[in-house]
Amino acid sequence: MCAALHQFSCLCERYVLHHRYLPHAFLVNNVQVEGAILCLPHSWLLWDVQSFSDITPKTLAILDLLDPPPEVLVVGCGAAMKPLPQQLQEFLRARNVAVESLDTVSVVG
């Protein structure tokens, strides 16, 4: 699962990150990373999310620390696109963050 946070590009291509999706990992700047990641404009972080249902306001609390805050959150949902729960949509709407959920290959592809 990948959530990409950025004002312009969910893949951060204009900056320092270059991604590729592997069967059970991501390749970020030629580093293989197992598990979920958050992609920011100039960096990436391991994200303590094991499944789509683990995405909650608590696991997205970092949004409140970012300056400037992201305008868009793109969530990779795994093999198929899934809608975000209403509680999470309301959390993001309160922060003026637009959200899009896609299959993970489309997010990083």
N, C-alpha and C positions, 0 to 999 in steps of 0.2 A: 504494500500500500504506500502510495506517495502523495503527500499533500504539497503542492507547490504554492508558495506565497510570493507574490510580486506585483508591482503596479502595472507592468506592461507585458511581461512574458512569463508564462508558467514554467518555462524551461530555463529561465535565467540565461539565455544564450548571449545576450548583449554584455554579459559580465563574465564571471570566472567559472561558472559551472557548465559542464557538458555531461549529459546523462545518456545512459543506455539501460534498457531493461533486460535482465537475464532471467532465466526460469524461476529462481528463488532469491534474487538479489538485484541490486542496482549497481551500475558502474558509474561512479561520479568522479570526474577528473582522473580517470584511470585507477581508481580505488574501488575494489569490490566491497559493497556494503550489504550485509544481510539484515533484513528487517525493514521496518518503516522508517522513512526519513521526512523531514521538513526541509524544503528548499527555500532559501531566502535569497535576496538579490546578490549577496557576495559570499554566501556560505551555505552550509547544510548542517543539519543536526540529526542525530538519531532520535527517533520519536517512539515513546513507550506506548505503542498501539499494536496489539496483536491481531485484531480483526476490525472490520468495519464498525461493528457495534461498540467498540472501545472508543470511538471518536465522540467526545463529549465536550461541553464547555471547559471542564477541568483540563482535558488533554490539549485544548487549544488556548489555555490561559496565556501563552506566550504572545498572542495577538495584542494583549493589553500592554506589553512591554516594548513593542516595536515603534520606532519613530523614524520616518513616518509610518503610520499603520498601513497594512496592505489594502488595496482596493478590491482585490480578487483573491479568493481561495479556490484552488482547483484540487479536487480530491480524487485520487486514483482508488477505485473501489474493488480492485482485483479483476477477475475475468469478465465481469459484467457490470454495467452501470446500475447504481441503486440510488434512490432518493435519500437525502439526509433526513433524519428525524426532525419533527416540527420544533422540538426544544432547541436543537442545534441551529436550525434556520433562524429562529427568533434571536438566539445569542448573536449570530453573525449580523443579522439585520440591525440590531441595536448598536453595533459597531460600524455600521455602514460598509460592511464587507460583502460584496457580491460573491456568490458561490456557484460552482459548477462541479458536478460529479460525473466522472467518465470512467470507462474501464482503464486500468493502469497503463496498458500498452499505448492507448491514445494520449494519455497525459505526458508520457516521456518519449513517445515515438516521434 
